[in-house]
Amino acid sequence: MPLMKTRDFVFTALLGATLLVPATHSFAEDARPREAIITVTGEGHSAIAPDMAVVTLSVVKQAKAAQDALDQNNKAMGAVLATLKNSGIADRDLQTSGFSIQPQYLYQNDKNGQPLPPTLTGYQVTNGLTVRVRDLSKLGALLDQAVNLGVNQGGDIQFTNDKPDAALEEARKNAVADAAAKAKTLTEAAGVKLGRIIAINAGAIVTPPQPVMRSMAMASAEKSVPVAGGENNYNASVSITYAIQQ
């Protein structure tokens, strides 16, 4: 029995010592002075001319019978698609963006001003088409052809870039340079030296609304529709944390 008590005492003592070590180590870590840092946010921009246009066109036809309206619409849209393909637009750049058949009603009031039951007057068929035009020199002529073949609604045009990778890379580089310049200015003003980079966090790429021509007049014209692509802007942001050498 005395021997067992001695062993229990030794084991308890060792266990107590083991538990004290991490607590002492943690206290030492907390006692160390933390490294001084500065975090700055930079913004970068780049602009390039668009190389592609996304056009939304629609054919709208009305008739007393739904089938007649559908047949007229199909004929007009078929002619539009054939013309676009013959002009060099690939199948992958043509996409139906909406199709609907809606009854049309006439709403009237009686002689006392009370509403009468609506009268069905016919049907309206709408077929929308989204077209990606990769050769902007053909855009005006294609719009004219589409209108002449039956397109009578839409005309929204968004200018974009098929592969904006180079512009995005330039915007990111400009963002990093902007952050570095801000950090240098702040540390010089504070009388300290800028140290190593601790962390870099890239923000989201923001593409502002691109030039858009809306509500194009759907009327035949002797000359091609004039279009102006302008430039597309790409914005990037980055957050950089630096150490400060005092």
CYANA upper distance limits for C-alpha pairs under 8 A (distance plus 0.5 A):
  1 MET  CA      5 LYS  CA      6.87
  2 PRO  CA      6 THR  CA      6.81
  3 LEU  CA      7 ARG  CA      6.88
  4 MET  CA      8 ASP  CA      6.64
  5 LYS  CA      9 PHE  CA      6.63
  6 THR  CA     10 VAL  CA      6.76
  7 ARG  CA     11 PHE  CA      6.61
  8 ASP  CA     12 THR  CA      6.55
  9 PHE  CA     13 ALA  CA      6.64
 10 VAL  CA     14 LEU  CA      6.70
 11 PHE  CA     15 LEU  CA      6.60
 12 THR  CA     16 GLY  CA      6.66
 13 ALA  CA     17 ALA  CA      6.83
 14 LEU  CA     18 THR  CA      6.72
 15 LEU  CA     19 LEU  CA      6.82
 16 GLY  CA     20 LEU  CA      6.89
 17 ALA  CA     21 VAL  CA      7.11
 18 THR  CA     22 PRO  CA      8.26
 19 LEU  CA     23 ALA  CA      7.69
 20 LEU  CA     24 THR  CA      6.78
 21 VAL  CA     25 HIS  CA      6.73
 22 PRO  CA     26 SER  CA      6.48
 23 ALA  CA     27 PHE  CA      6.83
 24 THR  CA     28 ALA  CA      6.92
 25 HIS  CA     29 GLU  CA      6.87
 26 SER  CA     30 ASP  CA      6.79
 27 PHE  CA     31 ALA  CA      6.72
 28 ALA  CA     32 ARG  CA      7.24
 35 GLU  CA    243 ALA  CA      7.49
 35 GLU  CA    244 ILE  CA      8.11
 36 ALA  CA    243 ALA  CA      6.45
 36 ALA  CA    244 ILE  CA      5.84
 36 ALA  CA    245 GLN  CA      8.17
 37 ILE  CA    241 THR  CA      7.20
 37 ILE  CA    242 TYR  CA      6.01
 37 ILE  CA    243 ALA  CA      4.88
 37 ILE  CA    244 ILE  CA      5.75
 38 ILE  CA    183 ALA  CA      8.00
 38 ILE  CA    241 THR  CA      6.13
 38 ILE  CA    242 TYR  CA      5.80
 38 ILE  CA    243 ALA  CA      6.91
 38 ILE  CA    244 ILE  CA      7.33
 39 THR  CA    183 ALA  CA      8.25
 39 THR  CA    239 SER  CA      7.35
 39 THR  CA    240 ILE  CA      6.10
 39 THR  CA    241 THR  CA      4.70
 39 THR  CA    242 TYR  CA      6.78
 40 VAL  CA    179 ALA  CA      6.33
 40 VAL  CA    180 ALA  CA      8.49
 40 VAL  CA    182 LYS  CA      7.39
 40 VAL  CA    183 ALA  CA      6.73
 40 VAL  CA    239 SER  CA      6.19
 40 VAL  CA    240 ILE  CA      6.05
 40 VAL  CA    241 THR  CA      7.03
 41 THR  CA    179 ALA  CA      5.92
 41 THR  CA    237 SER  CA      7.50
 41 THR  CA    238 VAL  CA      6.14
 41 THR  CA    239 SER  CA      4.84
 41 THR  CA    240 ILE  CA      6.92
 42 GLY  CA    175 ALA  CA      5.28
 42 GLY  CA    176 VAL  CA      6.57
 42 GLY  CA    177 ALA  CA      7.91
 42 GLY  CA    178 ASP  CA      5.35
 42 GLY  CA    179 ALA  CA      4.43
 42 GLY  CA    180 ALA  CA      8.20
 42 GLY  CA    182 LYS  CA      8.13
 42 GLY  CA    237 SER  CA      6.11
 42 GLY  CA    238 VAL  CA      5.82
 42 GLY  CA    239 SER  CA      6.88
 43 GLU  CA    171 ALA  CA      8.49
 43 GLU  CA    172 ARG  CA      8.47
 43 GLU  CA    174 ASN  CA      7.44
 43 GLU  CA    175 ALA  CA      4.68
 43 GLU  CA    176 VAL  CA      7.98
 43 GLU  CA    178 ASP  CA      6.67
 43 GLU  CA    179 ALA  CA      7.72
 43 GLU  CA    235 ASN  CA      7.69
 43 GLU  CA    236 ALA  CA      6.26
 43 GLU  CA    237 SER  CA      4.95
 43 GLU  CA    238 VAL  CA      7.07
 44 GLY  CA    170 GLU  CA      8.37
 44 GLY  CA    171 ALA  CA      5.15
 44 GLY  CA    172 ARG  CA      6.45
 44 GLY  CA    173 LYS  CA      7.55
 44 GLY  CA    174 ASN  CA      4.86
 44 GLY  CA    175 ALA  CA      4.27
 44 GLY  CA    176 VAL  CA      8.00
 44 GLY  CA    178 ASP  CA      7.47
 44 GLY  CA    235 ASN  CA      6.22
 44 GLY  CA    236 ALA  CA      5.63
 44 GLY  CA    237 SER  CA      6.72
 45 HIS  CA    170 GLU  CA      8.02
 45 HIS  CA    171 ALA  CA      5.10
 45 HIS  CA    172 ARG  CA      8.31
 45 HIS  CA    174 ASN  CA      7.11
 45 HIS  CA    175 ALA  CA      7.92
 45 HIS  CA    233 ASN  CA      7.52
 45 HIS  CA    234 TYR  CA      6.21
 45 HIS  CA    235 ASN  CA      5.06
 45 HIS  CA    236 ALA  CA      6.88
 46 SER  CA    167 ALA  CA      6.35
 46 SER  CA    168 LEU  CA      7.85
 46 SER  CA    170 GLU  CA      6.80
 46 SER  CA    171 ALA  CA      5.66
 46 SER  CA    233 ASN  CA      6.31
 46 SER  CA    234 TYR  CA      5.88
 46 SER  CA    235 ASN  CA      7.20
 47 ALA  CA    167 ALA  CA      7.38
 47 ALA  CA    231 GLU  CA      6.59
 47 ALA  CA    232 ASN  CA      5.93
 47 ALA  CA    233 ASN  CA      4.94
 47 ALA  CA    234 TYR  CA      6.77
 48 ILE  CA    167 ALA  CA      7.43
 48 ILE  CA    231 GLU  CA      5.88
 48 ILE  CA    232 ASN  CA      5.96
 48 ILE  CA    233 ASN  CA      7.29
 49 ALA  CA    161 ASN  CA      8.47
 49 ALA  CA    229 GLY  CA      7.71
 49 ALA  CA    230 GLY  CA      6.82
 49 ALA  CA    231 GLU  CA      4.91
 49 ALA  CA    232 ASN  CA      6.46
 50 PRO  CA    159 PHE  CA      6.32
 50 PRO  CA    160 THR  CA      5.61
 50 PRO  CA    161 ASN  CA      5.62
 50 PRO  CA    229 GLY  CA      6.91
 50 PRO  CA    230 GLY  CA      7.83
 50 PRO  CA    231 GLU  CA      6.62
 50 PRO  CA    232 ASN  CA      6.64
 51 ASP  CA    134 ARG  CA      6.88
 51 ASP  CA    135 ASP  CA      7.74
 51 ASP  CA    136 LEU  CA      7.29
 51 ASP  CA    159 PHE  CA      8.06
 51 ASP  CA    160 THR  CA      7.02
 51 ASP  CA    161 ASN  CA      5.74
 51 ASP  CA    162 ASP  CA      7.21
 52 MET  CA    132 ARG  CA      7.33
 52 MET  CA    133 VAL  CA      6.12
 52 MET  CA    134 ARG  CA      5.01
 52 MET  CA    135 ASP  CA      7.20
 52 MET  CA    136 LEU  CA      6.84
 52 MET  CA    159 PHE  CA      6.44
 52 MET  CA    160 THR  CA      5.92
 52 MET  CA    161 ASN  CA      6.14
 52 MET  CA    162 ASP  CA      6.92
 53 ALA  CA    132 ARG  CA      6.23
 53 ALA  CA    133 VAL  CA      5.60
 53 ALA  CA    134 ARG  CA      7.07
 53 ALA  CA    136 LEU  CA      7.39
 53 ALA  CA    139 LEU  CA      8.44
 53 ALA  CA    157 ILE  CA      6.96
 53 ALA  CA    158 GLN  CA      6.10
 53 ALA  CA    159 PHE  CA      4.96
 53 ALA  CA    160 THR  CA      6.50
 54 VAL  CA    130 THR  CA      7.36
 54 VAL  CA    131 VAL  CA      6.17
 54 VAL  CA    132 ARG  CA      5.04
 54 VAL  CA    133 VAL  CA      6.81
 54 VAL  CA    157 ILE  CA      6.15
 54 VAL  CA    158 GLN  CA      5.67
 54 VAL  CA    159 PHE  CA      6.90
 54 VAL  CA    160 THR  CA      8.00
 55 VAL  CA    130 THR  CA      6.16
 55 VAL  CA    131 VAL  CA      5.59
 55 VAL  CA    132 ARG  CA      6.87
 55 VAL  CA    133 VAL  CA      8.07
 55 VAL  CA    155 GLY  CA      6.95
 55 VAL  CA    156 ASP  CA      6.24
 55 VAL  CA    157 ILE  CA      5.07
 55 VAL  CA    158 GLN  CA      7.09
 56 THR  CA    128 GLY  CA      7.65
 56 THR  CA    129 LEU  CA      6.31
 56 THR  CA    130 THR  CA      5.09
 56 THR  CA    131 VAL  CA      6.91
 56 THR  CA    154 GLY  CA      6.36
 56 THR  CA    155 GLY  CA      6.08
 56 THR  CA    156 ASP  CA      5.86
 56 THR  CA    157 ILE  CA      7.16
 57 LEU  CA    128 GLY  CA      6.26
 57 LEU  CA    129 LEU  CA      5.68
 57 LEU  CA    130 THR  CA      6.87
 57 LEU  CA    131 VAL  CA      8.31
 57 LEU  CA    151 VAL  CA      7.01
 57 LEU  CA    152 ASN  CA      8.36
 57 LEU  CA    153 GLN  CA      6.75
 57 LEU  CA    154 GLY  CA      5.26
 57 LEU  CA    155 GLY  CA      5.95
 57 LEU  CA    156 ASP  CA      7.96
 58 SER  CA    126 THR  CA      7.21
 58 SER  CA    127 ASN  CA      6.02
 58 SER  CA    128 GLY  CA      4.67
 58 SER  CA    129 LEU  CA      6.43
 58 SER  CA    151 VAL  CA      6.09
 58 SER  CA    152 ASN  CA      6.86
 58 SER  CA    153 GLN  CA      5.47
 58 SER  CA    154 GLY  CA      6.13
 59 VAL  CA     73 ASN  CA      6.95
 59 VAL  CA     76 ALA  CA      7.67
 59 VAL  CA     77 MET  CA      7.00
 59 VAL  CA    126 THR  CA      6.26
 59 VAL  CA    127 ASN  CA      5.87
 59 VAL  CA    128 GLY  CA      7.00
 59 VAL  CA    150 GLY  CA      6.70
 59 VAL  CA    151 VAL  CA      5.13
 59 VAL  CA    152 ASN  CA      6.10
 59 VAL  CA    153 GLN  CA      6.79
 60 VAL  CA     73 ASN  CA      7.17
 60 VAL  CA    124 GLN  CA      7.39
 60 VAL  CA    125 VAL  CA      6.21
 60 VAL  CA    126 THR  CA      5.02
 60 VAL  CA    127 ASN  CA      7.13
 60 VAL  CA    151 VAL  CA      7.93
 60 VAL  CA    152 ASN  CA      6.94
 60 VAL  CA    153 GLN  CA      7.40
 61 LYS  CA     69 ALA  CA      6.09
 61 LYS  CA     70 LEU  CA      8.01
 61 LYS  CA     72 GLN  CA      7.01
 61 LYS  CA     73 ASN  CA      6.08
 61 LYS  CA    124 GLN  CA      6.21
 61 LYS  CA    125 VAL  CA      5.91
 61 LYS  CA    126 THR  CA      7.19
 62 GLN  CA     69 ALA  CA      5.62
 62 GLN  CA    122 GLY  CA      7.47
 62 GLN  CA    123 TYR  CA      6.10
 62 GLN  CA    124 GLN  CA      4.90
 62 GLN  CA    125 VAL  CA      6.90
 63 ALA  CA     68 ASP  CA      6.43
 63 ALA  CA     69 ALA  CA      5.27
 63 ALA  CA    122 GLY  CA      5.98
 63 ALA  CA    123 TYR  CA      6.12
 63 ALA  CA    124 GLN  CA      7.28
 64 LYS  CA     68 ASP  CA      7.86
 64 LYS  CA     69 ALA  CA      8.00
 64 LYS  CA    121 THR  CA      6.67
 64 LYS  CA    122 GLY  CA      4.26
 64 LYS  CA    123 TYR  CA      6.44
 65 ALA  CA     69 ALA  CA      6.96
 65 ALA  CA    122 GLY  CA      6.40
 65 ALA  CA    123 TYR  CA      6.79
 66 ALA  CA     70 LEU  CA      6.63
 66 ALA  CA    101 ILE  CA      8.07
 66 ALA  CA    122 GLY  CA      7.57
 66 ALA  CA    123 TYR  CA      5.73
 66 ALA  CA    124 GLN  CA      7.90
 66 ALA  CA    125 VAL  CA      8.30
 67 GLN  CA     71 ASP  CA      6.53
 68 ASP  CA     72 GLN  CA      6.70
 69 ALA  CA     73 ASN  CA      6.65
 69 ALA  CA    123 TYR  CA      7.07
 69 ALA  CA    124 GLN  CA      6.89
 69 ALA  CA    125 VAL  CA      6.48
 70 LEU  CA     74 ASN  CA      6.52
 70 LEU  CA    125 VAL  CA      6.47
 71 ASP  CA     75 LYS  CA      6.68
 72 GLN  CA     76 ALA  CA      6.83
 73 ASN  CA     77 MET  CA      6.53
 73 ASN  CA    125 VAL  CA      7.20
 73 ASN  CA    126 THR  CA      7.95
 73 ASN  CA    127 ASN  CA      7.86
 74 ASN  CA     78 GLY  CA      6.31
 75 LYS  CA     79 ALA  CA      6.83
 76 ALA  CA     80 VAL  CA      6.84
 76 ALA  CA    149 LEU  CA      6.66
 76 ALA  CA    150 GLY  CA      5.81
 76 ALA  CA    151 VAL  CA      8.14
 77 MET  CA     81 LEU  CA      6.65
 77 MET  CA    127 ASN  CA      8.08
 77 MET  CA    149 LEU  CA      8.46
 77 MET  CA    150 GLY  CA      7.71
 77 MET  CA    151 VAL  CA      8.20
 78 GLY  CA     82 ALA  CA      6.66
 79 ALA  CA     83 THR  CA      6.66
 79 ALA  CA    149 LEU  CA      6.89
 80 VAL  CA     84 LEU  CA      6.68
 80 VAL  CA    145 GLN  CA      8.35
 80 VAL  CA    146 ALA  CA      6.16
 80 VAL  CA    149 LEU  CA      6.44
 80 VAL  CA    150 GLY  CA      7.89
 80 VAL  CA    151 VAL  CA      8.18
 81 LEU  CA     85 LYS  CA      6.67
 82 ALA  CA     86 ASN  CA      6.63
 83 THR  CA     87 SER  CA      6.65
 83 THR  CA    145 GLN  CA      8.13
 83 THR  CA    146 ALA  CA      8.34
 84 LEU  CA     88 GLY  CA      7.17
 84 LEU  CA     89 ILE  CA      6.06
 84 LEU  CA    142 LEU  CA      7.63
 84 LEU  CA    146 ALA  CA      8.48
 85 LYS  CA     89 ILE  CA      5.27
 85 LYS  CA     90 ALA  CA      6.73
 85 LYS  CA     91 ASP  CA      7.80
 87 SER  CA    142 LEU  CA      8.32
 89 ILE  CA     93 ASP  CA      6.99
 89 ILE  CA     94 LEU  CA      8.04
 89 ILE  CA    132 ARG  CA      8.28
 89 ILE  CA    133 VAL  CA      7.40
 90 ALA  CA     94 LEU  CA      7.51
 93 ASP  CA    130 THR  CA      8.35
 93 ASP  CA    131 VAL  CA      6.18
 93 ASP  CA    132 ARG  CA      5.46
 93 ASP  CA    133 VAL  CA      7.93
 94 LEU  CA    129 LEU  CA      7.51
 94 LEU  CA    130 THR  CA      6.48
 94 LEU  CA    131 VAL  CA      5.46
 94 LEU  CA    132 ARG  CA      7.27
 95 GLN  CA    129 LEU  CA      6.24
 95 GLN  CA    130 THR  CA      5.70
 95 GLN  CA    131 VAL  CA      7.14
 96 THR  CA    127 ASN  CA      7.95
 96 THR  CA    128 GLY  CA      6.27
 96 THR  CA    129 LEU  CA      5.04
 96 THR  CA    130 THR  CA      6.69
 97 SER  CA    127 ASN  CA      8.23
 97 SER  CA    128 GLY  CA      5.56
 97 SER  CA    129 LEU  CA      5.67
 97 SER  CA    130 THR  CA      6.41
 98 GLY  CA    126 THR  CA      8.09
 98 GLY  CA    127 ASN  CA      6.29
 98 GLY  CA    128 GLY  CA      5.26
 98 GLY  CA    129 LEU  CA      7.66
 99 PHE  CA    125 VAL  CA      8.00
 99 PHE  CA    126 THR  CA      6.03
 99 PHE  CA    127 ASN  CA      4.99
 99 PHE  CA    128 GLY  CA      6.65
100 SER  CA    124 GLN  CA      8.50
100 SER  CA    125 VAL  CA      6.20
100 SER  CA    126 THR  CA      5.75
100 SER  CA    127 ASN  CA      7.19
101 ILE  CA    123 TYR  CA      7.26
101 ILE  CA    124 GLN  CA      6.16
101 ILE  CA    125 VAL  CA      4.99
101 ILE  CA    126 THR  CA      7.05
102 GLN  CA    123 TYR  CA      6.11
102 GLN  CA    124 GLN  CA      5.65
102 GLN  CA    125 VAL  CA      6.93
103 PRO  CA    120 LEU  CA      7.56
103 PRO  CA    121 THR  CA      8.30
103 PRO  CA    122 GLY  CA      6.49
103 PRO  CA    123 TYR  CA      4.87
103 PRO  CA    124 GLN  CA      6.75
104 GLN  CA    120 LEU  CA      6.43
104 GLN  CA    121 THR  CA      6.11
104 GLN  CA    122 GLY  CA      5.70
104 GLN  CA    123 TYR  CA      5.79
104 GLN  CA    124 GLN  CA      7.23
105 TYR  CA    118 PRO  CA      6.32
105 TYR  CA    119 THR  CA      5.76
105 TYR  CA    120 LEU  CA      4.99
105 TYR  CA    121 THR  CA      5.93
105 TYR  CA    122 GLY  CA      7.76
106 LEU  CA    118 PRO  CA      6.03
106 LEU  CA    119 THR  CA      5.54
106 LEU  CA    120 LEU  CA      6.92
106 LEU  CA    121 THR  CA      6.95
107 TYR  CA    115 PRO  CA      8.02
107 TYR  CA    116 LEU  CA      7.54
107 TYR  CA    117 PRO  CA      7.77
107 TYR  CA    118 PRO  CA      5.44
107 TYR  CA    119 THR  CA      7.22
108 GLN  CA    115 PRO  CA      6.51
108 GLN  CA    116 LEU  CA      6.20
108 GLN  CA    117 PRO  CA      8.27
108 GLN  CA    118 PRO  CA      7.57
109 ASN  CA    113 GLY  CA      5.68
109 ASN  CA    114 GLN  CA      5.61
109 ASN  CA    115 PRO  CA      4.71
109 ASN  CA    116 LEU  CA      5.69
110 ASP  CA    114 GLN  CA      5.89
110 ASP  CA    115 PRO  CA      6.83
110 ASP  CA    116 LEU  CA      6.72
133 VAL  CA    138 LYS  CA      8.39
133 VAL  CA    139 LEU  CA      7.23
135 ASP  CA    139 LEU  CA      7.61
138 LYS  CA    142 LEU  CA      6.61
139 LEU  CA    143 LEU  CA      6.80
139 LEU  CA    227 VAL  CA      8.22
140 GLY  CA    144 ASP  CA      6.95
140 GLY  CA    224 SER  CA      5.26
140 GLY  CA    225 VAL  CA      4.99
140 GLY  CA    226 PRO  CA      6.52
140 GLY  CA    227 VAL  CA      7.06
141 ALA  CA    145 GLN  CA      6.76
141 ALA  CA    224 SER  CA      5.42
141 ALA  CA    225 VAL  CA      7.30
142 LEU  CA    146 ALA  CA      6.60
143 LEU  CA    147 VAL  CA      6.74
143 LEU  CA    224 SER  CA      8.05
143 LEU  CA    225 VAL  CA      7.26
144 ASP  CA    148 ASN  CA      6.78
144 ASP  CA    220 SER  CA      7.14
144 ASP  CA    221 ALA  CA      7.37
144 ASP  CA    223 LYS  CA      8.49
144 ASP  CA    224 SER  CA      6.49
144 ASP  CA    225 VAL  CA      7.04
145 GLN  CA    149 LEU  CA      6.77
146 ALA  CA    150 GLY  CA      7.03
146 ALA  CA    151 VAL  CA      6.07
147 VAL  CA    151 VAL  CA      5.12
147 VAL  CA    152 ASN  CA      6.86
147 VAL  CA    218 MET  CA      6.63
147 VAL  CA    219 ALA  CA      7.07
147 VAL  CA    220 SER  CA      6.89
148 ASN  CA    219 ALA  CA      8.36
148 ASN  CA    220 SER  CA      6.55
151 VAL  CA    218 MET  CA      7.82
152 ASN  CA    218 MET  CA      5.90
152 ASN  CA    219 ALA  CA      8.39
153 GLN  CA    218 MET  CA      7.19
154 GLY  CA    214 ARG  CA      8.36
154 GLY  CA    215 SER  CA      6.62
154 GLY  CA    216 MET  CA      7.39
155 GLY  CA    213 MET  CA      8.04
155 GLY  CA    214 ARG  CA      6.63
155 GLY  CA    215 SER  CA      6.03
155 GLY  CA    216 MET  CA      5.25
155 GLY  CA    217 ALA  CA      8.20
155 GLY  CA    218 MET  CA      8.29
156 ASP  CA    212 VAL  CA      7.28
156 ASP  CA    213 MET  CA      6.20
156 ASP  CA    214 ARG  CA      4.99
156 ASP  CA    215 SER  CA      6.62
156 ASP  CA    216 MET  CA      7.36
157 ILE  CA    212 VAL  CA      5.73
157 ILE  CA    213 MET  CA      5.68
157 ILE  CA    214 ARG  CA      7.03
158 GLN  CA    210 GLN  CA      6.90
158 GLN  CA    211 PRO  CA      6.68
158 GLN  CA    212 VAL  CA      5.29
158 GLN  CA    213 MET  CA      7.62
159 PHE  CA    210 GLN  CA      6.65
159 PHE  CA    211 PRO  CA      6.51
159 PHE  CA    212 VAL  CA      7.22
159 PHE  CA    229 GLY  CA      6.73
159 PHE  CA    232 ASN  CA      8.17
160 THR  CA    210 GLN  CA      7.46
160 THR  CA    232 ASN  CA      7.31
161 ASN  CA    232 ASN  CA      8.39
164 PRO  CA    168 LEU  CA      6.70
165 ASP  CA    169 GLU  CA      6.67
166 ALA  CA    170 GLU  CA      6.76
167 ALA  CA    171 ALA  CA      6.74
167 ALA  CA    234 TYR  CA      7.41
168 LEU  CA    172 ARG  CA      6.78
168 LEU  CA    205 ILE  CA      8.15
168 LEU  CA    234 TYR  CA      6.96
168 LEU  CA    235 ASN  CA      8.23
168 LEU  CA    236 ALA  CA      8.01
169 GLU  CA    173 LYS  CA      6.77
170 GLU  CA    174 ASN  CA      6.67
171 ALA  CA    175 ALA  CA      6.70
171 ALA  CA    234 TYR  CA      7.15
171 ALA  CA    235 ASN  CA      6.47
171 ALA  CA    236 ALA  CA      5.97
172 ARG  CA    176 VAL  CA      6.89
172 ARG  CA    236 ALA  CA      5.96
172 ARG  CA    237 SER  CA      7.44
172 ARG  CA    238 VAL  CA      8.05
173 LYS  CA    177 ALA  CA      6.76
174 ASN  CA    178 ASP  CA      6.56
175 ALA  CA    179 ALA  CA      6.75
175 ALA  CA    236 ALA  CA      6.72
175 ALA  CA    237 SER  CA      6.06
175 ALA  CA    238 VAL  CA      6.46
176 VAL  CA    180 ALA  CA      6.71
176 VAL  CA    238 VAL  CA      6.87
176 VAL  CA    240 ILE  CA      8.46
177 ALA  CA    181 ALA  CA      6.69
178 ASP  CA    182 LYS  CA      6.78
179 ALA  CA    183 ALA  CA      6.71
179 ALA  CA    238 VAL  CA      7.82
179 ALA  CA    239 SER  CA      7.74
179 ALA  CA    240 ILE  CA      7.33
180 ALA  CA    184 LYS  CA      6.70
181 ALA  CA    185 THR  CA      6.74
182 LYS  CA    186 LEU  CA      6.71
183 ALA  CA    187 THR  CA      6.65
183 ALA  CA    194 LEU  CA      7.98
184 LYS  CA    188 GLU  CA      6.56
184 LYS  CA    194 LEU  CA      7.21
185 THR  CA    189 ALA  CA      6.67
186 LEU  CA    190 ALA  CA      6.74
187 THR  CA    191 GLY  CA      6.61
187 THR  CA    192 VAL  CA      5.76
187 THR  CA    193 LYS  CA      6.53
187 THR  CA    194 LEU  CA      6.77
187 THR  CA    244 ILE  CA      8.43
188 GLU  CA    192 VAL  CA      6.53
188 GLU  CA    193 LYS  CA      7.39
192 VAL  CA    244 ILE  CA      7.33
192 VAL  CA    245 GLN  CA      6.74
192 VAL  CA    246 GLN  CA      5.80
193 LYS  CA    244 ILE  CA      6.41
193 LYS  CA    245 GLN  CA      5.43
193 LYS  CA    246 GLN  CA      6.78
194 LEU  CA    242 TYR  CA      7.37
194 LEU  CA    243 ALA  CA      6.97
194 LEU  CA    244 ILE  CA      5.57
194 LEU  CA    245 GLN  CA      6.48
195 GLY  CA    242 TYR  CA      6.50
195 GLY  CA    243 ALA  CA      5.14
195 GLY  CA    244 ILE  CA      5.55
195 GLY  CA    245 GLN  CA      6.11
196 ARG  CA    242 TYR  CA      6.19
196 ARG  CA    243 ALA  CA      5.95
196 ARG  CA    244 ILE  CA      8.38
197 ILE  CA    240 ILE  CA      7.71
197 ILE  CA    241 THR  CA      6.52
197 ILE  CA    242 TYR  CA      4.99
197 ILE  CA    243 ALA  CA      6.88
198 ILE  CA    240 ILE  CA      8.16
198 ILE  CA    241 THR  CA      5.92
198 ILE  CA    242 TYR  CA      5.91
198 ILE  CA    243 ALA  CA      7.04
199 ALA  CA    240 ILE  CA      6.27
199 ALA  CA    241 THR  CA      5.61
199 ALA  CA    242 TYR  CA      7.78
200 ILE  CA    238 VAL  CA      7.59
200 ILE  CA    239 SER  CA      6.29
200 ILE  CA    240 ILE  CA      5.02
200 ILE  CA    241 THR  CA      6.94
201 ASN  CA    238 VAL  CA      6.22
201 ASN  CA    239 SER  CA      5.51
201 ASN  CA    240 ILE  CA      6.84
202 ALA  CA    237 SER  CA      6.82
202 ALA  CA    238 VAL  CA      4.89
202 ALA  CA    239 SER  CA      6.79
203 GLY  CA    236 ALA  CA      7.17
203 GLY  CA    237 SER  CA      5.41
203 GLY  CA    238 VAL  CA      5.73
203 GLY  CA    239 SER  CA      7.86
204 ALA  CA    236 ALA  CA      6.98
204 ALA  CA    237 SER  CA      7.22
205 ILE  CA    234 TYR  CA      7.64
205 ILE  CA    235 ASN  CA      6.32
205 ILE  CA    236 ALA  CA      5.28
205 ILE  CA    237 SER  CA      7.63
206 VAL  CA    234 TYR  CA      6.67
206 VAL  CA    235 ASN  CA      5.57
206 VAL  CA    236 ALA  CA      6.78
207 THR  CA    233 ASN  CA      6.86
207 THR  CA    234 TYR  CA      5.44
207 THR  CA    235 ASN  CA      6.70
208 PRO  CA    233 ASN  CA      7.00
208 PRO  CA    234 TYR  CA      7.51
208 PRO  CA    235 ASN  CA      8.39
210 GLN  CA    231 GLU  CA      8.49
210 GLN  CA    232 ASN  CA      6.47
210 GLN  CA    233 ASN  CA      8.14
211 PRO  CA    229 GLY  CA      7.30
211 PRO  CA    230 GLY  CA      7.45
211 PRO  CA    231 GLU  CA      8.23
211 PRO  CA    232 ASN  CA      8.06
221 ALA  CA    225 VAL  CA      8.08
